[in-house]
Amino acid sequence: MLLLNLDRKNKIPLFKQIFNQLKEMINSNTLMPGDKLPSTRSLAYKLSVNRTTVFKAYEELWARGYTHSSSGSYTTVRKRAQLVKHRKTNAKEIIDWDKIFTPDSKMLTNSLNIHKPGKAKQNQIDFVSLSPDLKLMPVQDFRLCMNHMVKTKGLELLNYGDPKGFGPLRNYIADQMRQHSVSVTYDEIIITCGS
């Protein structure tokens, strides 16, 4: 049984209060992966709020990766991915671009207001280097996937593939989109790379 306390005098919307409390329960392991949340109808009744309010809170939990739901079934707590700890960069690994830049390239860099990678403000992701956030990259899982694909696909990986992207991945994306009420087919998805 969920014990949620809503403060109707608070400026924070009710759906956000529900979302925040459920999120805290999940983060503190009060609600564990696989636990079922009450139906939107029953929780709305217990809290004396509109069902849409609970639905909106559940949608927010789903959008942030805290829950999994599919039509006709309960909303369940999802197992969250562990963030990878960021390793500190060794000073020897950093390229000193100021020594490498020619005078013309320095002038171009300054005129375009390009800043050096790694100078992003707190709570911002620096996209200048076009590198993924290392805290979110599950390197070990990625290596296992790469090894599996090389073993199963072999030389096929070295050829040009379907111009629309890897077929099974397009199917998977289409299935995931349909689970989230987005009407899309395999043929409407194109996988690209770049930025």
Contacts in CASP RR format, 6 or more apart in sequence:
PFRMAT RR
TARGET T0000
AUTHOR 0000-0000-0000
METHOD contacts of the structure
MODEL  1
MLLLNLDRKNKIPLFKQIFNQLKEMINSNTLMPGDKLPSTRSLAYKLSVN
RTTVFKAYEELWARGYTHSSSGSYTTVRKRAQLVKHRKTNAKEIIDWDKI
FTPDSKMLTNSLNIHKPGKAKQNQIDFVSLSPDLKLMPVQDFRLCMNHMV
KTKGLELLNYGDPKGFGPLRNYIADQMRQHSVSVTYDEIIITCGS
2 22 0 8 1.000
2 25 0 8 1.000
2 37 0 8 1.000
2 38 0 8 1.000
2 43 0 8 1.000
2 46 0 8 1.000
4 17 0 8 1.000
4 18 0 8 1.000
4 21 0 8 1.000
4 22 0 8 1.000
4 47 0 8 1.000
5 21 0 8 1.000
6 14 0 8 1.000
6 17 0 8 1.000
6 18 0 8 1.000
6 47 0 8 1.000
6 49 0 8 1.000
7 17 0 8 1.000
8 14 0 8 1.000
10 17 0 8 1.000
12 20 0 8 1.000
14 49 0 8 1.000
14 53 0 8 1.000
15 53 0 8 1.000
15 54 0 8 1.000
15 56 0 8 1.000
15 57 0 8 1.000
15 60 0 8 1.000
16 57 0 8 1.000
16 60 0 8 1.000
18 43 0 8 1.000
18 47 0 8 1.000
18 49 0 8 1.000
18 53 0 8 1.000
18 54 0 8 1.000
18 57 0 8 1.000
19 57 0 8 1.000
19 60 0 8 1.000
19 61 0 8 1.000
22 31 0 8 1.000
22 37 0 8 1.000
22 57 0 8 1.000
22 61 0 8 1.000
22 66 0 8 1.000
23 61 0 8 1.000
23 64 0 8 1.000
23 66 0 8 1.000
24 30 0 8 1.000
25 31 0 8 1.000
26 61 0 8 1.000
26 66 0 8 1.000
26 77 0 8 1.000
26 80 0 8 1.000
31 37 0 8 1.000
31 77 0 8 1.000
32 77 0 8 1.000
33 76 0 8 1.000
33 77 0 8 1.000
33 78 0 8 1.000
33 79 0 8 1.000
33 80 0 8 1.000
34 76 0 8 1.000
34 77 0 8 1.000
34 78 0 8 1.000
34 79 0 8 1.000
35 76 0 8 1.000
35 77 0 8 1.000
36 74 0 8 1.000
36 75 0 8 1.000
36 76 0 8 1.000
37 43 0 8 1.000
37 58 0 8 1.000
37 67 0 8 1.000
37 74 0 8 1.000
37 75 0 8 1.000
37 76 0 8 1.000
37 77 0 8 1.000
38 46 0 8 1.000
39 74 0 8 1.000
40 51 0 8 1.000
40 54 0 8 1.000
40 55 0 8 1.000
40 58 0 8 1.000
41 51 0 8 1.000
43 54 0 8 1.000
44 50 0 8 1.000
44 51 0 8 1.000
44 53 0 8 1.000
44 54 0 8 1.000
47 53 0 8 1.000
47 54 0 8 1.000
58 67 0 8 1.000
58 69 0 8 1.000
58 75 0 8 1.000
61 67 0 8 1.000
61 75 0 8 1.000
62 68 0 8 1.000
62 69 0 8 1.000
62 75 0 8 1.000
62 180 0 8 1.000
65 78 0 8 1.000
65 80 0 8 1.000
66 77 0 8 1.000
66 78 0 8 1.000
66 80 0 8 1.000
67 75 0 8 1.000
67 76 0 8 1.000
67 77 0 8 1.000
67 78 0 8 1.000
68 75 0 8 1.000
68 76 0 8 1.000
68 77 0 8 1.000
68 78 0 8 1.000
69 75 0 8 1.000
69 76 0 8 1.000
70 179 0 8 1.000
81 138 0 8 1.000
82 138 0 8 1.000
83 135 0 8 1.000
83 136 0 8 1.000
84 134 0 8 1.000
84 135 0 8 1.000
84 136 0 8 1.000
84 137 0 8 1.000
84 138 0 8 1.000
84 139 0 8 1.000
85 135 0 8 1.000
86 134 0 8 1.000
86 135 0 8 1.000
87 134 0 8 1.000
97 116 0 8 1.000
98 106 0 8 1.000
101 109 0 8 1.000
114 128 0 8 1.000
115 128 0 8 1.000
116 128 0 8 1.000
117 126 0 8 1.000
117 128 0 8 1.000
117 129 0 8 1.000
117 131 0 8 1.000
118 126 0 8 1.000
118 128 0 8 1.000
118 129 0 8 1.000
119 126 0 8 1.000
120 126 0 8 1.000
125 133 0 8 1.000
127 195 0 8 1.000
130 194 0 8 1.000
130 195 0 8 1.000
149 157 0 8 1.000
150 157 0 8 1.000
164 170 0 8 1.000
164 187 0 8 1.000
164 189 0 8 1.000
164 190 0 8 1.000
164 191 0 8 1.000
165 190 0 8 1.000
165 191 0 8 1.000
166 191 0 8 1.000
167 186 0 8 1.000
169 191 0 8 1.000
170 186 0 8 1.000
170 189 0 8 1.000
170 191 0 8 1.000
171 186 0 8 1.000
173 189 0 8 1.000
173 191 0 8 1.000
174 184 0 8 1.000
174 185 0 8 1.000
174 186 0 8 1.000
174 188 0 8 1.000
174 189 0 8 1.000
177 184 0 8 1.000
178 184 0 8 1.000
END
